[in-house]
Amino acid sequence: MKWTSEIRQFVTDHLMDDTARLLLSAHRFPQIDVPFAVEQIEARRRLRNKLPEWYAESDLVMGGRIPAEQCSSESTARFKRTVMLPDARSLCDMTGGMGVDFWYMSRKLERAIYTECQPHLCAAARHNFQVLSAKEEGPTTRIEVREGLSTELPIPAVDVIYLDPARRSDSGSRIFEVSDCLPDVVAWQDDLLMHCRQLITKLSPMADITRTVSRLKQVSDVYVLSVKGECKELLFVQLAAANPLEVARRYAVHCLDFYPERTIEFNFDKKEGEEGLSSKDSKPFASSLGPFFYEPDVSVMKAQGFRALLSTYDIRMLDTDCHYFTSSTLIPDFPGRIFAIDEQFDFASRSLKTLRHRIPQANVSVRNFPLTADELRSRAGIRDGGDVYLFGARLNAAGPILIRCHKINTSLQ
């Protein structure tokens, strides 16, 4: 591995420099592998907010720009430790990568196995785990680093197996179908479940949850993880000792959005094949707006948890496929953004010409509406930003409407 004290100091000294200029001036540093150092600088920059604990440790080696982009954030990696069986003593990560998930998941276990086919990532992992372990207090986890293709190596008998399969095709395009990822979890799951008690698979936030659950066996839980309002990843948990009958095929869905000072969380049970809401449902749609307006968190939206929201809270949905909600009384623990409605008015193309005089600046959002947010903002001449929120939506009884709101700050917002 090229990591030396001289390169480490070079990276520290030039962390904020223009990397293109550093490459052009490489001749000034004959003792330094400047391309490698620049890759370390650019990878470390990507981790400054994503992985602050690793960013702060100057002796850690980053696996490169692409692994740094693809690795989990510190908040989601730490959370995965809580997803594991509470009595788990051993872990095998079959797709190690930069080792971020592996490191946080393996804390306080007796044994943990990191598996990776790329030699430079294995070398970095060995070094990094030693650096991080030296800073721990108390007993440390016994870590083994295995180099090779996980599908060609023996599957160890452990409590938990973790997979983060590659989600890019040979051409470099992104793929979202679980059976198209490498390794193919669907084809491999029977063998894996014979060697562990719990199998955890991380997939792209673009993967279809319902379809994925239908392809995997014995799914007990699905986690939809977001960071600061952006959906980052999906976790599918399978239990080897699940009820073999699986009559109802129910699984728990956990929606979490991690913010620096709070976490939005909403949990519900779902039945495989359960459909979304439709106009045939008797309860959920509003005939008029109440004084309060709600937009579900992005994790709840991804999980399609609208039935659960309606059964948990005294709210009504504005219309089919709209997924905005309203209520007559304030619900401060709603998992999403909460607003007070200031004004409602019908949408008409001719009224857009005068809208900017009433609302010169606003944060514009639309759902199930004739115009996109950009089109509405442009045609009305509304500047973006400010404290006013303008929503375009379709109300079940009134058709397209515009709703002017202001945000309500609660303990969760």
C-alpha positions, -999 to +999 in steps of 0.1 A: +000+000+000+013+034-009+002+051+023+033+066+040+038+093+066+050+117+038+019+111+018-003+115+049+013+148+057+010+159+020-028+151+021-032+171+053-013+201+040-031+202+007-066+191+017-081+224+006-059+230-025-070+229-061-063+192-071-060+200-108-031+224-100-016+198-077-015+173-106+000+199-129+027+207-104+036+171-095+072+176-106+076+198-075+071+168-053+093+140-066+090+120-034+052+119-035+029+098-056+008+129-064-020+111-084-026+088-054-024+117-030-049+137-050-073+107-051-070+106-013-077+143-010-108+141-033-121+110-015-116+126+019-135+158+008-165+137-001-166+123+034-163+155+053-200+157+060-210+122+052-185+104+075-171+130+099-155+105+123-134+090+095-127+124+080-113+136+113-088+107+115-059+117+093-043+082+093-072+065+076-068+055+040-097+062+017-105+036-009-109+061-037-134+086-050-160+060-062-160+040-030-162+072-010-193+082-031-209+048-027-203+041+010-229+047+036-231+078+057-220+076+093-256+080+106-270+051+084-239+029+091-243+034+129-280+026+126-274-008+109-259-020+142-293-016+158-309-036+130-289-067+138-302-094+161-297-082+197-278-114+207-257-115+176-220-124+182-207-127+147-209-110+113-198-115+078-199-087+053-197-103+019-192-070-001-169-050+021-161-020+000-146+008+021-156-011+052-178+017+067-209-005+073-187-034+084-169-013+110-200+002+127-219-031+125-191-051+140-186-031+171-188-052+203-191-085+185-169-114+192-160-121+155-164-102+122-153-111+087-148-085+060-148-099+024-137-079-007-124-088-041-104-057-048-069-060-033-064-022-027-096-020-007-085-051+014-052-034+021-069-002+031-094-021+053-066-039+072-049-006+079-080+013+088-094-014+111-061-014+130-061+024+134-097+025+145-094-005+169-064+012+186-087+040+197-113+018+212-117+011+249-124-023+263-125-056+244-121-053+206-138-074+179-117-101+163-116-090+127-107-112+097-101-097+062-108-121+033-097-112-002-116-128-031-150-131-047-176-137-020-194-162-043-163-183-047-152-183-010-168-205+016-198-190+034-189-189+071-214-198+098-222-166+115-252-149+132-255-121+106-246-119+069-246-084+053-247-077+016-243-044-004-244-058-040-230-037-069-257-017-086-240-008-119-240-027-152-210-034-173-218-002-192-218+018-160-255+024-159-274+021-127-296-010-120-323-013-094-337-048-098-324-070-070-317-100-092-296-078-116-272-068-089-239-085-083-239-108-064-275-119-073-291-121-038-322-138-052-302-167-066-279-169-036-303-164-007-310-201+001-273-208+006-268-177+026-298-184+049-284-218+056-253-202+071-267-174+092-297-165+114-302-131+098-295-118+063-294-080+057-293-066+021-287-030+012-303-018-020-307+014-040-334+038-028-348+035-064-356-002-059-392-012-058-400-023-023-430-045-031-413-062-060-382-068-040-401-083-011-418-107-035-384-119-048-369-125-013-378-152+011-388-147+048-385-109+048-392-097+083-384-060+081-378-033+055-359-001+064-362+031+043-332+053+054-330+090+045-305+117+055-317+153+057-347+147+035-329+126+008-337+089+006-303+071+006-308+034+009-332+004+015-325-025+039-342-058+035-339-081+065-345-119+062-347-143+090-335-179+086-359-191+113-390-174+100-424-191+102-422-215+072-459-211+065-457-174+062-495-173+056-500-136+058-465-126+045-465-095+066-434-075+072-426-044+093-417-012+075-394+013+092-391+048+078-363+070+092-349+103+082-317+114+101-311+151+108-283+165+130-305+171+160-334+147+154-347+117+136-381+114+119-394+079+124-426+061+113-432+024+115-460+002+102-468-033+092-475-042+056-489-072+038-473-085+007-494-074-023-512-047-004-524-021-028-524+016-024-553+039-018-580+044-045-612+064-050-632+033-038-619+037-002-646+053+019-626+072+045-594+088+034-603+117+011-610+153+022-641+171+010-625+204+021-593+217+037-588+220+074-565+246+089-535+223+088-516+208+059-491+179+059-464+166+035-451+131+045-413+126+049-395+113+019-390+079+036-427+075+042-434+085+006-409+059-006-425+032+016-460+042+003-472+043+039-503+062+033-528+037+046-508+036+078-507+074+081-545+075+078-550+048+104-525+063+128-535+100+126-568+119+123-560+132+088-575+131+053-557+129+020-565+156-006-570+132-035-559+100-051-521+100-060-518+134-043-504+123-010-508+157+007-529+156+039-551+180+059-566+180+094-589+200+116-566+198+146-528+201+148-508+168+148-474+178+161-458+143+158-467+138+121-437+123+103-431+150+078-435+187+073-464+205+090-480+238+078-508+261+087-530+271+058-532+308+052-552+308+020-568+285-006-578+296-041-589+278-073-564+273-100-570+289-133-545+299-160-558+334-162-552+339-125-515+332-128-509+367-142-519+383-110-505+356-086-471+372-083-487+404-069-502+383-041-473+360-036-441+375-050-418+349-035-425+313-023-413+277-020-434+260-046-443+223-046-470+204-066-485+169-067-511+156-091-513+191-106-516+204-142-483+222-140-448+212-127-434+233-098-410+250-123-438+258-147-460+272-120-432+294-107-422+306-141-457+313-155-467+331-123-434+350-120-428+339-084-393+341-071-381+310-053-374+309-015-387+329+015-410+319+043-441+314+022-450+279+009-473+275-022-486+240-029-504+230-061-527+200-056-559+184-066-587+184-040-610+155-042-642+177-044-628+208-060-602+199-087-569+218-090-563+243-062-534+264-048-527+265-011-506+292+006-491+281+039-465+289+065-444+263+082-452+253+118-421+245+140-427+216+163-403+196+184-399+173+154-391+200+129 
